């Protein structure tokens, strides 16, 4: 294994926080500080500037960080090359997923993957689409699964499947028995939306723009941070909303919500996102191939 001091320094430099690095590495903060100081003593220079409870890399620290990234990339390549020779497929992958995908789509997929590849450990981080893209850009996760378009030329975006969005209303709502609903109908009622940065909200705003309906025309009653919170608010009669059809199977079965198709229809892709230049270990190759095949077999309904 590579020099522990360099690993600790690399984590602190990436997060720009001794506290967060300690949490990530499952170490105490004094232990993290000790490892960094040892590296500073080895090079006889400061690697971080510390001012007003914030840290930044010195010029020397930046040079060491850039080389550390290359060192750990080479180390991954070495491990992968040996595993290809021995036939072993193992390791740890950090996967990031936006809220809707993590809660309603990944459990079945990852359960099936784990059955086939028990030696690959998957760590999952949940955030909105903006957060997932940020973590990929900063090498905090190996692979992201998002629910909104990604416009970054340094990232590869592989579409997995289409997701249909519908309008959800309480069972006793005036629109509950409609076959379809249009935007002019929606703006007549209190509306509940997702938070800023949510892939669902971004897709819906693009849909509004395409049909010349400004977001400000919606009677926004609440802004909530998860599909579960939105469904609960709609069930309570606090407004209507637009959500992924993949998130409401239980509510439709129990008849606690009604789903009405949008006219014109609204769909979006669920996509795998990863760095264009990132070296991909065998475990990641296997997960990508497995997930893509799984998506093809589950184009309709939950994953």
Secondary structure, DSSP 8 states (H G I E B T S, - for coil): ---HHHHHHHHHHHHT-HHHHHHHHT--HHHHHHHHHHHHHHHTS--EEEETTEEEE-HHHHHHHHHHHHHHHHHHHHHHHHHHHHT---EEEEEEEEHHHHHHTHHHHHHHHHHH-TTEEEEEEEE-HHHHHHHHHTTS-SEEEESS----TTEEEEEEEEEEEEEEE-TTSTTTT-SEE-HHHHTTSEEEEE-TT-HHHHHHHHHHHHTT--GGGSEEEEEESSHHHHHHHHHTTS-BEEEEGGG-HHHHHHTS-EEEEEEEEEEEEEEEEEESS----HHHHHHHHHHHHHHHHT-SS--
